[in-house]
């Protein structure tokens, strides 16, 4: 099996959300084995304050750092170094009144499911609830209370062109397909992102 990426790090930089999903679900070792990548694990104690500060300099905001390099961010947070490591960053907090109804509606349109909106854009989600716009903002979203089966998972996956898009925009359905052992069936019509482009 071949990949268009030469290493785990290259894949992580190109598609951080897919990487993070794989990391949280303990797929990284399997992925590395499939593609012949070498996974270099940092030894315990590797992330010192100085190393965390150097890593943090690569990012403009805390969320960018957390998303881009979870292990160093988590260590800095655990050790109480965040403020010092993030001293160079500009605040990413939106000013009071930023989230108008129109902005909340536009932000909500990016998501298929309510939990994804809350997870990825907490401030707009909260503003919508506070101002009683939530119902209107989420009218287009699908309910996730129904029980998934192979056909509903297939229908969900078919809204996307690639497996990566499916993971990014419908991670709940993707995880359920894995649990139900029907991922190959569900993603049969998607372009496989692990195939080398020719």
N, C-alpha and C positions, 0 to 999 in steps of 0.2 A: 504494500500500500504506500502511495506517495502523497506528499503534501506540497502545496505551492510555497510553503514556508520552510526555511532551512533549519529552524530551531524553535524551541519552546518560547524563548524570549521574543523572537520575531513574530510569532503568532500572537503572543500576549500584547505586543505593541499595536498590531494590526486590528485585533478584535478583543479588546479588554473585557467586554461583557461576557463573551463566550468563555474566555479564559477563567474569569472569576466564577462563572457557573460550574465549570469543570473542577476548579479548585475546591469549591464548597461541597461538591458532591463526590470528592475523592476519585476523580477520573484521570488526574494528571499522569499518574504512573502508567495507566493503560494506554493513554494517548501517546506518551513518549515511547512506549514499547512498540506500538503500531507503526509509528513513523521513524523509528530508529533514532530518536532524539535522546540526548543525555540531559537528565534533570539534575542540576546541581543544587543540593539542599544546604542552606546556611546552618552552620553549627550553632548550638545553643550559646547565647551570649554574643553572637556576631554583631547584632544591631546595638552598638553603643550610641551614646548621645551624639557623638561627633559624626558617626556614619548616618544617623537619622537626619541630622542637620544638612549634611551634604545631599542626601536623597531628596529632602524637602525642597531644596533650591531648584529642583527641576519642575516644580509645580507652582501655579499662580494662586491656588486656593486649597483649603483643607480638603474639600470634597474631591478635587482633582487628584490630590495626593492619595487619599484613601482609596479611590477607584484605581489609580495607576500603580500603586505599590502597597498592597494591604499589609504585608508583614512588617515593614519598617514603620508605617503609620500606627499599626496596632501596638508595637513595642513602645513607641514614643508616647502614645496615649496611656498605656499601662504604667509607664515609669514617671508620668507627669511632666514630660518634656515638650508637649505640644505647643504651648505658647512660645517657648524659646525657639523651637524649630520652625514655627510659622511666622516669626516676627517680620519676615520680608513680604509676607502675603498681604494682598489687599482684601478687605472684607468682601465676601460674596453675598452678604445679607441684603435683601431688597429693602428699600426704604418704606416706611409706613405709607400705605395707600397705593403701593406699586401694583398690587394684584387687583385690577379692575375686573368686572364681570367678563368683558371681552377677552382680556388676557387669560383669565381662568378657563374660559371656553376653548380658546386656542390651544392652551397647554393640555387640557383634558383630551383633546382630539388625537393626541399622540399615542394614547393608550387604549388597549382593547378591554382591559379589565380594571376594576376599581382598585384592587390592591397594588397593581403596578403603578398606577397614578400616585397613590399615597407614598409608595416606596421611593419613587424617582423624583417626585416634585412635592415634597411635604408642605412647603409654604403655600403653593397655589391651592392644594387640596384643602388645607386648613382655612384659607381665605374663603373658599367656596362654601364650606360648611358654616363658617361664622356669618356670612352674608346671605345665607339661605339661597345660594345658587347651585348647590350640589346636585339636586335632582335634575335640573336642566343641563348641567355640565356632563352628566353621566348617562343621558338618554341613549346615546349611541353605543354604550358599553354592554358587553354580554354578561349575563349572569354566570357565576361559576358555582352556583349551588346545586346544579343538576349533576347527576352521576355521569362521569365520562365513560364512553365505551369506544371500541375501535373505530366506529363510523363517525362519531362526533369528533374524535381526535383527528381523524383523516380530514374532515371538513375544515377543522381549525388550521391544520398544517397547510392545506391547499390555498390558503389566503396569501401565502408567502412564496417567494421564488427559490429561496435557499434555506438550508438547515439553520444557518447562522441567524437569518431573519426570524425564523420560527422560534429559536431559543431566546432571542432578544426581546421579541414582542409578545410571546406567549409561553413563558417559562413554565407556568403551571401545567399546561397541556403537555409540554415536552417531558417534564418530570413524570407525569402520570403515564405517558406512553412507555417510559422506561420501566416503571413499576409494574405495568400490565404486560410487559414483555412483548410489545407490539410496535416498537420504534421503527423497525425496517418497513413494516406495512404502512405506518402512518406517514413516513417520509419518502415513500416510493416515488412520488411525483416531484420531489424537490431536487434542485441541483445540489449534488453532494459537494460541500465546501472543502472536503479533504482530497478531492481529485485534482491532479495537476492540470492547470490550464494549458491548453496547447494552442 
